[in-house]
Structures are given as C-alpha cells and as structure tokens.
Amino acid sequence: MSAKRLSANRAMWTQNVRQIGWIAIIHLLLWLAAIVLPIGLSYSQYDPKVGNVPQWKNVYYISNGFETLIAWLVPILAAAGVLRYMHEKRSADFIHSLPIRRTELLVGQVLFGWMLLIVPLAVTALAAIGCLYGLDLPWPIGAADVGRWFGETLVMETVIFALGIVVGVLVGQSVMHVVLTNIFLVFPAGIMVLMFSNLSLLLYGFPDTYYLSSELDQWVIPIRYAMLTNQALSAGEIGMLLLLSLLFFGLSIWLYERRPTEAAGQALAFSVLRPLFVYGVAFCSWLVGGFYFGQVEREWGWIVFGYVAFSLVGYAIAQMAIAKTWRVFHRWKGYVGFAATMALLCLLVRFDPTGYEQRVPALADIKQVYFGQSMMNWEYPDRMGSSFEEYDQFLRTKDNIKAVRAFHEQLVHDQPLPSRFGNIQPIVIGYVLKDGTRLIRRYEVPIEPYMPYFQRIMGSKEYKQQYYLLLRPGGYSPIRQVTIRNVETGWAEVVLAEPKEIESFVQALKQDLWNEPVEDIIGGGRAWQGNIELLQSDGDSFSLPLDEYNLHVRQWLEERHMWEKIEK
C-alpha cells in the first residue's frame, strides 16, 4: 500500500473515531446497564438469611427485552454511522476523491463499524465474568453462560450490521437507510403473513394459519434473539447467519463499485431500483389493505376498497420519497397500470383455474379425517389427548368419514360468508389419504344453518369418546376422590371418598356426558350450578361444570340428599 493510501486510510479511521466513536461508548454503557448492573444490584440486595439469589437460567434472563433492543438497534446505528459519508454530497465528493479504492474504503469502514460492536461486547463479557466470580454468591450462571451470550449476540449483531451495510449502499439518505433496514428485518415473515392472509380471502377454505407456522417468527432476527432465553442457536443457524453476513458484505462491495457518486441525497442510489421500490411499496400496501379489511369487515366491497385505498396511498408515498416532493399526482398513469395488473391477478386467483376450492377427496381414497379448530393439532397429533375436552379429533369410522366429507361438500357448494356479528365456528377439515398424501382446509361456518352436520359428527359415539377424557377407555387413572364445589363461593359442599360411591357417581356422570347435546358443546352457553373436581390415584385431577344437562348426576345427588348442599 502506498504512503498516500495508508495516510488516507488512517485519516478515515481518525475521522471515524471523532464522529461516530460515541456509538461504541453508548453500546458499552447499554450492555453494562443490561448485564453487569443487575448482577451488582443483586449482590447489594443479597440477604444470607433469605438466600435471595436471582434465578437466572442464562444471561438472557437478566433483562431480556432490554437486551433485544440493544442487539437490534445499535448495529443499525453503527451501519448508518460508518456509511453516512456516502449519503451527504460534500463528504461523498471529497472522500471519493481520495487515493483509496472503493473496495478498500468500504472494507475499512465495515471493519471499523464491526469494532464498534465487538469491543463493547467483549468488555461487557469480561466485566460480567469478573462480577460473577469476584462477588461471592452462588450465582446460577457462570462463565460458560456468558461465553454463549457473547458468541450468539455477536452473531446476531453482525448479521443485522451486514444487512445495514448492504441497504446503506443501495440508498442515498440516512433516514431511508435506517427505515429500510428495519423493514427488511421483518420483511420475510411479514410478506408471507400478508400473502397467505390475502390468499385466504380469495380462495375459499385456504388454511393460511397452516402455512404461517409457529416457526415463522424465527425468521425475524430480533424476535429470534428474544427467544434465546429458552432456545439457543443451533450450529446450523449460526453457520447460516454467518454465511448470510458474508453474502451481505460481498454484495455491498459489488454494489459499491458500481454506485454512482452523485447518488448522495437521493432516496435510492440506483435508478433501476426506483420503479421496483415504488411498485413494491404499492404491492405491500395493497396486501395490507386487504388484510386489514379482511379482518375488520368481511364484505367484498370493503376488501376491494382496502386494496385500492391502501395501495394508492403507498404508491403516492413511494413516489414522494423518490421525487423528494409531494407534487407527484401527475404520475397517476403508473398506478392505473399497477391496479389493472393486480385486479387481473386477483381475478385469476379468485376464478381458481386449478380447482382448489372444489377439491374433495373420493370416499374410497380416505384413510381418516380430521375435524376440529386447531391447525396445531393437525400438524402435531401427538399433543392431543392431554386435556379433559378435546375438540380436535382424527376420526376413522366409515360413518364419520362420510359425515365430514358430506359437510365439506356442502360448504364447498354454499361457500357461506358469515357475518362478523353472527354466531360462527372456525372449522378445520383435514384428510389423510391411503396413499399418504394430506389435504387441509379451514372455514368460518355460521352455526345455525349447519347444525345438522355438527350434530351428525360431534354427536357420534367415536367423537364423544375422544372428546371427553372420562369416556376414553384407559384415558384416566382410577378416581380416588370427587369434590363438588359451590359455583359462587368455591367451597367444597360434597366430598366423595368411598370407592363404591365414587364408581356409582362416575357412571352417572358418564351417562350425562354421553347425552350432552352438541349445541352445548359448541355454544358453551350452559348455566353452571357447581364444579365437579375428580382427583385421580396418580395425583392428577381434572374438573368439569355441573350444569342443567347433568340430569343423572342431579338425580344421584337428590337420592342421597346432597343436592340441597349445592343449591344453598
């Protein structure tokens, strides 16, 4: 490296220390406040007689929400700081006139920005280990926990910083830099939520929640960081995040070599990205409008209004950001073309050329059916059977398979649009076919018109036997005590401990469960008269209400002159 280039690089680092060195100080102070200060406060408040040592499972338990904010926002601030020179015209013209190649310049800035992250983290880790071993307390965490926190936090901050770098090269304004970096952090999960939610509006029965699994939030790095309290990063996740960081850094260098110097002050540095940005914002706004009115108002008129209104506002805001003026209303032709394209796309999906909405498996191909409310139990059937009442069921008898399939065919034919104020029931219908394939649909069904279908399925012996724990063969341990409590006071009014009495009472209770009407299972509008608690021999217990449908139980209690105790 020539003396001029070495001097220029040294001058850049000196200037960085003067202008953005405070970011490292803020970073350090925040981490000390989040990690080290609580350790010191816990030591100062320790009472040997009480033994009040904080029960931290790991370092993330010390101040999880605060730690997440630091790991999320400081790397973005560091990226904005080291790239600020290319977002101001004077500094961009001056620095790009220095005898430094762009690759060297950006690599130097990236290394300096990364030092703003790693040095405060290392100092905090050393300070935390010093406190844990220097302060004589039986801390629940040790150096290994601090080491894990240091490594995982560094990986998370690095990938956010790398994303901030590549976004900073693409834009020409610091405000746009910070805003877009935050948007891109949540974009993968956000766009999937919006697209699947809108598909559920256009395709009747589309199970959006099935595709929006519980693992989707792990795609959002700040949320994944908050989850580190209970779920450490796997080796695969660490490798993927580090590889993603390298790809971001490599892409930023490639883009920076091609970035025009005069882009400083522009919303986007590359002109080819401007129409993509405008129509991308309009598209996302279109999805947001449909999502909002699809949740608030289920009528198609309002949904179409949401599509048009939100996308028009998004299109206008994006044009204003690009043009740096509010006078963009003469560019309406671009929006008309966009709206026409989106309308054609929505109509294409709505007309369902693939026959998705009408697809119902043939009866001979079905091995078993799923009828319930939860997508989770469809995906993880091993979790079923733990509750006293299990609405979700896999049904295998021929009669129930026919009943569920007939219900499905009727819904496909009618395609009811339930009112937001009506009495509706979410229904998940799934099929496991004999060839191993699976099919799943979800509907919002008005209860009253389809009550005969509910009664045929949920009133069957197979369904009720699996719905109630008490009716499942071998589903519970022997009952050793029955307690009936007053519904208002909660006091135990009747206690049964004699085995013969318990067996007789349980038989009466089972009769009432077999006879319970489906309307009561769905509606839950029962009038409680007491609460029945059943204690099993293994120590577990479960309870169910004593209501107007427990005719056999009431008769049993009246014969033994116990009903008066409950009614008083």
N, C-alpha and C positions, 0 to 999 in steps of 0.2 A: 504494500500500500504506500503511495507517495506521501510526502510530508504534507502536501496541501490537503489531501483527502483525510489523512489522520487528524490534522488540525480541525478540519470541518466537522468530522465525527465527534471529536472531543468538545467542540463548541456546541454541537447539538445536545449532547448529554448535559453539559453545564447549563444550557438554557432550560432543558427539561427539569433539572433539579430546582431551578429558581421558580419556574412557572407551575409545575404540577407535582413537585416533591411533597406538597402538603397532602396529596391523596394517600401516600404511604403512611403519613402520620395519622390521618383520620382512620385509615384502615386498621392500624395498630391499636389506636385508642378504642375503637369499636370492639375489636376482638378481646382486648383486655377487659372491657366492661362486660362482655358477654360470657367469658370463660373464667378469667382469673379473679375478677372482683367477687363473683358469687362464692368462689372457693374461700377467699379471705373472709367474707361476711359469715359464712357457715362456721368457720373456725372461731371467729369472735363471739358467736352466739352459742357455742357448744357448751352444754352443761353435762359434766361427767355423771351426775346422778340420774339425769333423764336419758342420756345417751342419744341425743337428737342429731345423729349424723344423717345428712341428706341421702335419700335412697335413689341416687342416680344410677341407672343401668349402664349408661355410657355418657360421653361428653355431650352428645346432642340433647340429652335430657336437662342439661343445666339451664339453657334458655333457648329452646328450640325455635320459636317464632323469630326472635331477635337474630339468631344465627342465620336463619334462612334469608332474612332481609339483607344481611351483610354480604353473604355469599352471592346473592342475586344482583344487588345494585352497585357494589363497589367495582366489580370487574367491568361493568358497562361504563362507569365513570372513568376508569383507567383507560379504556379504549377510546372514549371521547377525548380524554386529555392528550394522549400521545398522537392522535390524528387531527387535532384541532388546527394544526398549521395548514393542512390542505383544504380547510373549509373557509379560510379567510384569504381574500385575494392578495393582499400585500405580502403576507407571510408565505403564501404558496409561490408567488412570483420570485421572492427573494431566495427561499430555501431551494427551489428547483434550479436556481442559477448557480448554486454552489457546486464545486467539483466532486460531487458524490453521485454514484449511480443510484437509480431509484431502488433497486433491489437492496443495496447496502443501507440506504436511508431507511427503508421500511423495516428491514430486519433489525436495525439498531433501535428503532422506535418500539418494535414489538418486544425486544429483549428488555428495554427499559420499563415498559409497561408491565411485563411479567414480573420484573423485580419488585414493582410496587405491590404485587400480590404475595410473592413467596417470602420476602423478608419479614413482613409483619406476621405472617402465619408461623414462620419458624420461631420468631421471638416469642410469640404467644404460647406456642407448644413448649418451649423451654421454660418459660415462666410458670406454666401450669404444672409441669413435671416437678419443678423446684418447690412449688407450694404443696403439692400432694405428698412429697417425701420430706419436705422441710418442716411442715406443720404436723405435729404428732397427733394424728387422728386416724381411726380405722376407716379410711375412705373406701367407698365401694368401687372406685375406678382407679386405674393405675397408669403406668407409662404406656402399656400396650394400647389402652383405650385412647390415650392422647395421640399416639402414633397413627392409629386408624383414622381418627378425626383429621389429623394433619394431611394424610395422604388423600382421603376422599374429598376433603374440602378443596385441596389444591387441584385435583382433577376437575371438580365441578366449576371452580372459578376459572380454570384455564379454558374450558370449552366455551363458557359464556364470554370470556375475553376474546377468544378466537372468533366467535360469531360477531362480536362487536367490531373487530378489525375488518372483516370482510364487508360488513354493512357500511362501515365508515368509508371504505374505498369506493363503494357504489354511490354514495350520496355526496352532496356538496354543502350541507348545512349541519351544524352541530345538533340543533333541535331535532331535525329529521333523523339524524344518526341515533339519538337516544330513543326516540319514539319507535322507529322501525326495529331496532334491536329488541326492545321489549315485545313488540308484536310478533317477531319471528320466534321468540322463545315459546310462545303459546300457540303459534300457527299450526303445527302438525296436528295437535289434538283438537284445536278449535275448528279447523276446516273440516275435520272428519265429523265432529258433532253437528255442524251446520248442514253438511251434505246429507248425512244419514237422516237427520231430523226432517229435512225437506223431502227426501225420498218417501218417508212415511206419510207425508201429506199427499203426494202424487200417486203412490202405489198403495192401494188398499190392502192392508194386512202386513205391510213391510215392517219387520221387527227391528226398529232402529236400536233399541236397547240391547239387543243380542250382539250387534256388531260394535256397540260402544261398551266394551267390556270394562271391568274394574281396573284392568292394567293400562287403560288409556292415559290415566293421569300420570303414569310414569314417563310418558313422553314429554312432559313439561318439566324441565330441569329443576326450577325452584321447588315444585311440588315433590319431585323425586328426592331432593335434598332434605325436605322436611320429613320424608318417610324413613330417613336413615336411622331414626331412633329405634326402629324395630326391624328394619330390612337393610342390611349392609349391601354395598355394591359388590356384585359378583365379579370374578376375574373377566368374564366376557363383557360385562358392562364397562369396566374400566378400560379394557382394550378398545372397545367400540368408541368410547368417548375420547380417548387419546388419538385414535385414528381420525375421528371426526375433526378434532382440533388441528391435526396436521393438514387435513384436506382444506380446512378453512384458511389456514396460514398460507398454504401453497396457492390456493385460488386468489387470495388477496394480493400476493406478489404478482401473479399472472395478470390480474386486472390492473394493478397499479402501473405496470409497464405500459399499459395501453390507455390509461386515464388521461384525458386532456387537461392541461394545466388551467385553462380558462373555466373549468367546471366549478371552481370555488364560488360559493354563493348560490349555486343552482340547487334545486331540490334533489335532482338525480344527476350524477356525473356523466352518464352515458345516454345519449339521445335515443338509442334503440330501446331503452328500458321505460321511457316515458309513456308511450301508449300502453305498454304492459302494466305499468303502475296504475294508470287511470282506469283501465277496464278491469284490472284485478280488484281494485277498491270497489268499483261498481258491482262486480260479481259477488264479493263478500257481503256488501251491503244488501244486495238482492236476497242472499241467503238469510241474513239476519232479519230482514223484514218478514220473510215467510215464516221463519222460526218463531218470531215474536207473536205474530197474529195467529199462527197455528196453535200456540199455547193459550193465548188470551181469548181469541174468537175463532171458533171452528167453522165459520161460514166462509165459503169460497170468495164471496165479494170482498170481505176484509183481508183475506190472504192475498188476493191479487192486488188490492190497494197497498198492502205492506211491501210486496215485491216492487211495485212501481215507485212508491214514495221513498223508500229507503235507498233504492239503487240510484234514483235521481239525485238525492242529497249526497250520496257517496261519490257519484260521478262529478258533481259540481265542486265538492271539497277537494277532490284529487286534481281537478283542473286548476283550481285556485292555487294549490300548493305548487304545481308545476309552473304556472304563469306568474306567480307572486303578485296576483291582483284578484279582486273579486269580480272584475269585468270579464266574465267568461261565458255569459249566457248566449253569445252568438255562436257558440260551438255546440249547438243542440243537435246537429245532424249526426254527430258521433254517437250520441245517446240513443237516438231513434234506431240506428243500426244495431246497437247493442241490445236494446229492448226487443227488437224484432227477432234477433237471434235467440235470445233467452226464451221468448214466447214459443218459438218453434221447438226448442229443446224440451220445454216443459210439456208441450202438447204431445211430442213424440213419446215421452215417458208416460204421460197420462193415458195415451191410447194403448200402451202395453203391447207392443208387437210380439213380444216373446211369450205372452200368455201367463205371466207370473201370477196375476191376481186370480185367475180361474183355475190354477193348478191344484187339483185334489187327487191324491193317490188312489189307485184302484184298490178295492177292498181286499182282493186276493194278494196284493203286494205288501200289505201292512202286517208287521210283526207285533207292534204295540203302539199305543197312542199316549200322548202326554196332554193333560188338561189341568190348567192352573192359572196362576197370575204372575209367577216369577220366572224370568229368564235364567236366573242364577241356579235354580234347582234343575232346570233342563240341562244346563251345562255341567253341573256338579251334582248328580243324583245321589252320590254317597252322603251328602249332607242332609238328606231327607230322613224323616223318622225320628228326629230328636225332640220334636215338640208334641204337646198333647193334641193339638189340632194341626193337621197338615192339609192345607187347601190344595197344594200342588200334588198331582198323582200321575204315575205311569199305570195305565190300565191295559189289561191283557185279555179279558174275556171278550168273546165274539160280540155279545150284545153291546158292551160299552164301546168297542171299536166302531160298530155300526152307528151307535148313537152320536159319538163325537164326530164321525165323518159326516153324518146327516146334518148336524149342527153347522159344521164347516161349510157344507154345500149351500145351506140356506143363507148363511152370512155372505158368501160369495155372490149369490144371486141377488140378495136385497141390498147389500152394501149400505147399511144404515149409518146415518151421520147423527150421532147422539147430541142432544143439546147440552150446552155447558152447565145448565141448571137442572138437567134431568137426572134420574136415578140410573147410573151406568155402572157397568162392571168391566174392568180390564180382563181380557181373556187371552191366554196363550195356548195355542193348539200346535202340538208337535207330533211328528210321525217318525218312528224308527222302522224302516222298510226291511224286508227279508234279505235284500242284497247288501245291507249295511249302510245305505245312504240315509240321510236325515232331512226332514223338511220342517220348517218352523214358521208360524205366522202369529201375529198379535193384532187384536181387535179391541175397540171400545164399544161395548154392546149395551144398548138400553135393556134393562132387566125385564120389565113387564111384558113386552111383546114376545120375548123369547123364554119366558118362564117354563113352558112345557119341555123345552130342550134341557134347561138346567135341572128340572125335576127328574127327567129320564136318566141323566148321567149321575148327578150328585145324590139322587135317592136310591141308587143301586147298592146292593149288598157289598160289592167289591169296593166301591168308592168309600162308603161309610166305614167299612172295616179298616181301611187305610187312613181315613180322615181322623178317627179317634184312636188315640193310643190305648184306651181302655178296651177297645173292641178288637185290637190286633192279637192274634194268638201268640203268646210269649212276648208280648210287647212291653210288659211291665213286670216288676218283681211282686211277690205276694204283699198285699196291703196289711199293715200291722196296726194302723190307727186311722180313723176317719173323724175329722173335725168339721162341724158346720158352724159358721160364724154369722152373726147378725150383719146385714149389709150396711147398716147405718153406723153402728158402734164399732164393728170389727171384733167384738168379744166372742169367745167360744161359747156357744149356747148348748151344743150337743157334742159329746165326745164318745166315740165307739171304740172299744179296745178288745171286746170279746170276739174271738175268731169266727164263731158261728153268726153272730150279729153282723160282723163286717161282711162276711160272704153273702148273707141274705140281702144286706143293703146294696152291695155292689151289683148283684143280679138285678135288683130293681132299677138301679141307675143305668145299667146296660140296656134294659128294656126301653127306658126313656130316650137314650141316645139312638137306638135303632129306629124309634118312632119320631124323632125330631124332624119337623118339616124343613124342606130345603129353603123355603123363604126365610126361616130363622137363621140358617147357616149363612146365607148371602147377606141378608139385611142387617142382622145383629141388633134389631130393634126390640130386644127382649126386655121385660120388666124384671129386674133382679129382686129376689126375695131373700137371698142369702148367698153364702160362698162355701163350697164344699172343698175341703183340702184332704188329699189322700196321701198318707205317708207310707212309703214302701219299705220293705225289710232291709234294703241296701242303703237306706238313709235319704234317698232322693224323694222328692214329693212333687205333686202337680195338683192343680186346682181347676175347678170349673164352676160356673154360676148355677145357683139354684133358682130356677125361674118358672114361669107359668106352664112350661111344657114338661116339667118333671112331675107328671101325674102319678106315676108308680112310686117315686120317692116320697111324694107328699102322702100318699095312701099308707106307705110303710111307716112313716113318722106318726101319722094320726093314729094308726092302730096301737102304737106304743106310747101315745100321749106325749110325744116330743114336739109336735108341730107348734103347740102353744108357746113353747120357749122361744122359738124362732120368730114368731109373729109379734111377740110383746115389744 
